[in-house]
Each structure stands twice: as structure tokens, then as C-alpha cells.
Amino acid sequence: MNRTFVSQLQADLDDLVAKGTYKRLNHLASPQAARVQMEGRGEVLILSSNNYLGLCDQPEVVEAGIAGLRKYGAGTGSVRFICGTFTVHRELEAALARFVGTEAAMSYVSAWNANEGLTASIVQEGDFVVSDALNHASIIDSVRLAKAITKCTTAVYAHGDLDDLVAKLKANAGARRRLIWTDGVFSMEGAVAKLPQILQIARDHDAIVIMDDSHATGVLGATGRGTAEHFGVVGEVDVITSTLGKALGGAAGGFVAGPAALCDTLTQRSRPQLFSNALPPTVAASALAAVEYIEAHPERVQTLRENADYFRGAIREAGFNPLPGETPIVPIIIGETADAIRMSELLLEEGIFVTGFGFPVVPHGTARLRCQISAAHTRDDLDYAVRAIRKVGLAAGVIR
Ligand SMILES: Cc1ncc(COP(=O)(O)O)c(C=O)c1O
């Protein structure tokens, strides 16, 4: 055992504690729902979950997972192309493609994996990849990895700045292939990408649009089909990636959706497909049931929207100034990281679980409480949360 290594790590951790930026894990002893049992605290209202549609404990989703486990056993025991592909993977992928409006889809054990493996699988030296500055960390790593592996050229455009995007595309007009990476919904802001304009820019510059819709699948659009449905452009985005770990049942897993030739290319080339086991069949079965549930119950998406609008209005009336938006992500900017974490701790004492995010997840000075609303919340839940946030905000001097 290398004692120096351990003591160095411990010193770094102690430093985080001293700065008030150490992340303490809370243990839940019940299903992810509007209210959960938290170890040592009892019942707590969750305002920090991606369980947007409340499907984590939906009986149909849970039962499908149990049936999947019984039918297929614990897992795939292998990577996909060797002997790890089950019929439920094909059924899930067909449902996902149908849901987001693409020809095909390919599942992964996480959206992180799906994103990470994608860029390097479809570019080579001489290609150009440009990515929004606020894209998710998995996209950032995917682009970095693609650059290291393939020697493609990469750039970052200022968040939502389409002039900057165009300038960067023009500067790389000679590239063989141009990719634009954007989140559909930016997770720390709750902002929606300017998708119609990005699609037009892509057409004008012969580029390909890849959109990570993890916070929009099941959330945006009248029937939850995501950012493309929100803007009435279903079928026009070249490639959509998303997660199964948020609105679609909340277990784990992700996918890439697009042309069949792309999904086949990923089977051949994507390193997580080639070197890592596929989604466990029980998880695939639950996710499939979640997609079918949303298709049969679009009113859940409507409830989510109404809850988010209600909360946004109520938190404004309580004296806060949340970032504006039309998604269920409602960030309340606090400022310093330690203050956001402290507020989140005080809220936990009031029975509200909402995480404070600070640097490096968001820029210095913009630490925030990121409230996330679910269709599973009742109006009483939301009113209770607003009262508690106001009480803690007053005590912390964030509002007057
Ligand atoms: C935009 C975005 N992409 C990808 C991911 C990763 O999702 P997963 O948990 O499926 O790896 C997340 C999760 O936080 C996300 O917010």
C-alpha cells in the first residue's frame, strides 16, 4: 500500500471540506419519487432529480424490468458483437427511434458512453468538430478524445452565439466533414438550444448536427419527443443522443439515434460497443416500458409543463430571480459555491433535497440551487418547497 498516495488524496479532500465545497452523498432508502426516505432524515421532498415524468417507480416500468430479468437473466455476459445482443435491445432501439423520429437507434450503458464513443467513430483527420461552450462534460470529453485519436480539428463556440458558430464553420470550410455538437437543453441553465437556426446554419455550411437531448427527451414537445418536437422539426436533426437515466424510467443507459447507416457504423466502430457489455436486459425492458408509457400517456408531459410553470411563477413571487426558461430546470443563482452548498444543507434540514452546484460545474460566481420539477410533484409539494426555500433564503440573506 502506497501511504503517500493515500495521504495526498486525503489532504485534497480535507481542502475541499475546508473550502465548503466537499460533496456529501445522501443515501435514499426508497424509490426515487417526489418524496423519498433519506437515511438519517426520514421523508424528504426531492427537488433535484431527473425523474421528470415520475416513471422511476411507475408500476408498469418496474414490472417490465422484473419480467426482463426473469426472461433474460442478470446480464449480457459479453459485448454486443460477440454474444451480448438480446431481442429486447432490438425492441428498445426500435421504440427509441420511433419516439425521437429517426430511422434507427443504438443503445449504450449510459448517455456518457453513447456521447463519448460517438465523435471519434465518425470523424477522421481533416474533419472539423465545433461544440457549444456549455455542452455537457460527456460531449467535451468526446470531442477531446476524437481529437486525440483522429487528429481532427476542433473548436468551441460561445454559448448560443450563432455568429461565432458561423465564423468557426467558415474558418473550416475546407474540412472534409463538419460536425456541430449541441445540447438540446443545457442542464445547468435550463436553456433550450436555438435548434431551428442551428439546423439552417448546418444546411448553409454543409454540416451535420448532433444534439444531446438528455434533458429534453420525455420533457419537451407536446408528446415529450424532445427539442425537435418543441420546435416542430422532428426528423430534421441528423443525430440525437439521449439518456434513459432521466425521464425514460431513470434507471441507466443512453442511446444514439439517427440514420441506420450511422447505427451500423457504431456497431462496427464505437469503442464502448466493441469493448464493453451492453445494457442489462432488465434495464432495457424497463426503458422500453417507459417509452411505451409516455406514448400512451402524453398528459404526463403536460402535467410536467404545468408544474414547472407553476413553480417558476411561485419562486419569483417568493422574491427569487430564477433563470428564465421553459424547461423543468429552474436554477436559482446564489453566487459563491460555499453559499449554494450551505443553502442546500439548510434546505435539507427543512426536508427539501435540492443540490447546490458550484465551480467547476458552473463558472465562478454563478453557483446555484438547481431546482428540477417533476410531473410526480403535487401542488402541495411545490408550495411546501417554495415556502422552505423562502425561509432559508431569508435566513441566508439571499432575499429580503
Ligand atoms: C446533457 C447530458 N448528457 C449526458 C448525460 C449523461 O447521462 P448518463 O447518466 O446516461 O450517462 C447527462 C447526465 O447528467 C446530461 O445531463
The ligand as a Tripos MOL2 file, in Angstrom:
@<TRIPOS>MOLECULE
LIG
   16    16     1     0     0
SMALL
NO_CHARGES

@<TRIPOS>ATOM
      1 C1        -26.7880   16.6220  -21.2390 C.3       1 LIG1
      2 C2        -26.3560   15.3220  -20.6380 C.ar      1 LIG1
      3 N1        -25.7660   14.4000  -21.4100 N.ar      1 LIG1
      4 C3        -25.3580   13.2200  -20.9120 C.ar      1 LIG1
      5 C4        -25.5300   12.8970  -19.5880 C.ar      1 LIG1
      6 C5        -25.0560   11.5750  -19.0660 C.3       1 LIG1
      7 O1        -26.1590   10.7550  -18.8750 O.3       1 LIG1
      8 P1        -25.9770    9.2910  -18.2700 P.3       1 LIG1
      9 O2        -26.2830    9.3980  -16.8200 O.co2     1 LIG1
     10 O3        -26.9380    8.4390  -19.0180 O.co2     1 LIG1
     11 O4        -24.5580    8.8910  -18.5390 O.co2     1 LIG1
     12 C6        -26.1370   13.8170  -18.7420 C.ar      1 LIG1
     13 C7        -26.3040   13.4860  -17.2990 C.2       1 LIG1
     14 O5        -26.1810   14.2730  -16.4240 O.2       1 LIG1
     15 C8        -26.5580   15.0650  -19.2750 C.ar      1 LIG1
     16 O6        -27.1370   15.9720  -18.4890 O.3       1 LIG1
@<TRIPOS>BOND
     1     1     2 1
     2     2     3 ar
     3     2    15 ar
     4     3     4 ar
     5     4     5 ar
     6     5     6 1
     7     5    12 ar
     8     6     7 1
     9     7     8 1
    10     8     9 2
    11     8    10 1
    12     8    11 1
    13    12    13 1
    14    12    15 ar
    15    13    14 2
    16    15    16 1
@<TRIPOS>SUBSTRUCTURE
     1 LIG1         1 GROUP 0 **** ****
